[in-house]
Amino acid sequence: MPKIIIRHSEVNDIPAIKNIYEGELAFGGTLQLPFPSLQKWESRLSNLPSGSYSFVAEFDGEIIGQLGFDAYQNPRRKHVGSFGMAVKDNHQGKGVGSQLLGAAIELSDNWLNLNRLEIEVYTDNKAAIKLYKKYGFQIEGESVNFAFRNGKFVNVYHMARVIKT
């Protein structure tokens, strides 16, 4: 039985990553717009800046999830990272997001010496909120009318996972 492999994305993965964000659940759950262009994704992922990482989840040769991770470079925020991710619509609810997030936390905790991870999540995205809480994230606040999605404004929670030092 094939298992999910988490690895850093490669240039030849970019069309498959674009395909993930074409999914209605993926662009509806993120700040991405529908109808993403390949050129935009190539520009974004072909030459990542310092402190930026892109992981993919691969299952049976198919890219089914992507997580972008940024370790802040500002000297006063070098202890902080943030991320965004999406899972292909037909693979949601199967543990893909959990494995991607686990890889980001492994990098953060054991290799980058970060003690704060941040994420913004739509308040109606119950599955994502549950996932983040499972990994120790807490809701720190809410922004009203944070983004425009599907014809109306929506709120987000600001969540963080902090390792006390």
N, C-alpha and C positions, 0 to 999 in steps of 0.2 A: 504494500500500500504506500503510495507516495506521501511524503510529509512536506509541510511548509518549510521552505528555506528562506531565511532572512539574510540579505546581503546588501552591500552598497550598490547603488544603481550604476549602470554603465551607459554609455552613449547610445548603444543599440537598444536599450530599454525604453528610450524616450517615447516612441510611438505607442507602446503599451501603457506607459504612464498617462499619456494624453487620453488614451481610451478609458482609463479608470475614471478620469474627471469628466468624461462625456456622460457618465451615468447620472440619472436624475437624483438619486440619493446622494451621490458624491458631490455634485456641484450644489445641491440644495443644502447640504450639511456643512459646507465650507464657504469661504468668501470667493470662490471661483465663479466665473460666469459660464453659462451654457455655451456650447459650440467653441471649445478651446481650439486654438490654432497650433499646429505642429511647430511652427516657427517660434511661437511664444515659449513653448515647453523646451525646445532646443536651446533657446537663448537662456532660459532660466537654469537648466541643468547641465549644459555641456561644459561650463567652466565655473564651478562653484567657488564663491569667495572663501577666504580664510574663515574658519569657524563654522562653516555650513556643511551639512551632511545630507545625503539622500539615501534612504533605505528602501528596498523593495521586498515584497513577499512574493515568492515564486512557488507555485504548486503545479506539479506535473508539467513543467516547462512553460507555464503561463504566469505572467505577472498579474497578481490579483490585489495588490495593495501597495501603497507608497506612503512614506513618512519623510517629511522634510524637517530638519532639526538645525537650529542656529544656536551656537554658543556665543553670547554677546562679547564683543571685542572692546567695548568701552571699559576703561580701567576700573571705573566704579561699579560696573555690573558684570565683571568677569566671572562672578560666581553664579550667573543666571543663564539658563537656556530656555528656549521656547520651541514649540513644534506645531505642526499641522499634519493631518493625515487623512487618507481616504482609502476605502476598501471597495473593490468592484461590487456593484449592486447585487449580483447573484451570489456573492461570497460573504455578505454581511451576516453577522450572528454565528460565525463558525470559528471564532478565536483568532482570526487574522490580525485584527487590531490589537489584541492582547499581546501577540507575539511581536508585532512592530514596536509597540510601546515598551515592552520588556527590553528590546534591543537598545532603544534610546536611553532607557534608564541605566542599563549596564554601561553604556558609553559615558553617560553623565556622571554616574557615581564612582566608577572604577578607573576611568581613564582621563576624564576632563576636570575632575575635582570640582564639579558644580554642586551646590547645595540647594538650589532653587530651580524648579522647572515650572514654567507658566504655560497656560493654554486658555484660549477663549472658546467657549462652546455655547451654541444656541440653547436657550433655556428649555426649549421643547425637544431637544435631542436626548431623550431619556437613556437610550442605550449607551451613548458616549459618556454621559455624566456617571452612569453606573460603572463603566469601565475605568474612568479616571479615579473615582472614589476607591475602587478595588486596589488601585496602585498608590493610595495614600494622598491623592489630591483632595483639597478642601476648597469649598466655595468661599472666596474672599469678598466678592461684591457682584453687583449686577449693573450693567449699562442698558438704559432704556433707549429704544429706537437705534440700536447700534448699527444695524445693517438693513438694507432693503432687499427683500427676498420674495419672489413670487407675488409681486404686486402690493406688498405691505411691509411695514417696518417690524423688525423683530429684535428681541432683547438677547443679550448674552450674559453668561456668568463668567467672571474672571476666576479661574481656579489655579491653584499652585500646590506643588509638593515641595515641602521644605524639610531639609535635614538639619536638625538642631545641632549646633556645634558648641 
